[in-house]
Amino acid sequence: MTGRCASGRAAHLWAHFEADRSAGRIQVRVCNLAGIVDEAKRLSATHTLLQGHRGFDILHVAAALQLQATEFLTFDANQRRLASAEGLLVPL
């Protein structure tokens, strides 16, 4: 069952997410979508022609920038390059 999560496992993971949120390790923040789209346009114009970033990767980095994040977590090497190029700390 690649790509699927059993309902019991999903409930377990959701409980961990909620515990982390309650403890302040995860913050749920409201985003200004218009600001994110504007930032995404800038990122696309600045980086995509030479590096070929995908739309959702750009939107994720744009959201991080709009929320004034300092760190960015990703498993995607291309997205890592974009976030790093924009000054975000991307731990390995």
C-alpha positions as CSV (number, residue, x, y, z in Angstrom):
1,M,0.0,0.0,0.0
2,T,2.5,2.6,-1.1
3,G,1.4,6.2,-0.5
4,R,-1.4,5.2,1.9
5,C,-1.7,5.5,5.6
6,A,-3.9,3.2,7.7
7,S,-6.6,5.0,9.6
8,G,-5.2,4.0,12.9
9,R,-1.8,5.4,11.9
10,A,-3.3,8.6,10.5
11,A,-5.1,9.2,13.9
12,H,-1.8,8.6,15.7
13,L,0.0,11.1,13.5
14,W,-2.8,13.6,13.8
15,A,-2.6,13.3,17.6
16,H,1.1,14.0,17.5
17,F,0.5,17.0,15.3
18,E,-2.1,18.4,17.7
19,A,0.2,17.8,20.7
20,D,3.0,19.6,18.9
21,R,0.7,22.5,18.1
22,S,-0.6,22.7,21.7
23,A,3.0,22.7,23.0
24,G,3.9,25.6,20.6
25,R,6.3,23.6,18.5
26,I,4.0,24.1,15.4
27,Q,2.2,27.4,14.7
28,V,-0.8,27.6,12.5
29,R,-0.7,31.1,10.9
30,V,-3.1,33.0,8.6
31,C,-1.6,33.9,5.3
32,N,-2.4,36.7,2.9
33,L,-2.9,34.8,-0.3
34,A,-2.5,37.9,-2.5
35,G,0.9,38.7,-0.9
36,I,2.0,35.0,-1.4
37,V,1.0,35.1,-5.1
38,D,2.9,38.4,-5.6
39,E,6.0,36.9,-3.9
40,A,5.6,33.8,-6.0
41,K,5.6,35.9,-9.2
42,R,8.8,37.6,-8.1
43,L,10.4,34.2,-7.3
44,S,9.3,32.8,-10.6
45,A,10.6,35.8,-12.6
46,T,13.9,35.7,-10.6
47,H,14.7,32.0,-10.5
48,T,12.5,29.8,-12.7
49,L,13.9,30.5,-16.2
50,L,17.4,29.2,-15.2
51,Q,16.5,26.7,-12.5
52,G,13.1,25.3,-13.6
53,H,11.2,25.5,-10.3
54,R,7.7,24.0,-10.1
55,G,4.6,26.1,-9.2
56,F,3.9,24.5,-5.8
57,D,7.5,24.6,-4.8
58,I,7.5,28.3,-5.6
59,L,4.3,28.9,-3.6
60,H,5.7,27.1,-0.6
61,V,8.8,29.2,-0.5
62,A,6.8,32.3,-1.1
63,A,4.5,31.5,1.8
64,A,7.6,30.9,4.0
65,L,9.0,34.3,3.0
66,Q,5.7,36.1,3.5
67,L,5.5,34.6,7.0
68,Q,9.0,35.7,7.7
69,A,10.3,32.2,8.3
70,T,14.0,31.8,8.9
71,E,14.1,28.0,8.3
72,F,12.6,25.9,5.6
73,L,12.2,22.1,5.7
74,T,12.0,20.1,2.5
75,F,13.0,16.8,1.0
76,D,13.1,18.3,-2.6
77,A,16.6,19.3,-3.8
78,N,15.2,21.9,-6.3
79,Q,13.0,23.5,-3.7
80,R,16.0,23.5,-1.3
81,R,18.0,25.5,-3.8
82,L,15.2,28.0,-4.2
83,A,14.7,28.5,-0.5
84,S,18.5,28.8,0.1
85,A,18.8,31.3,-2.8
86,E,16.2,33.4,-1.0
87,G,18.2,33.3,2.3
88,L,16.2,30.7,4.2
89,L,18.2,28.2,6.3
90,V,17.5,24.8,4.9
91,P,18.8,22.0,7.2
92,L,19.8,18.7,5.6
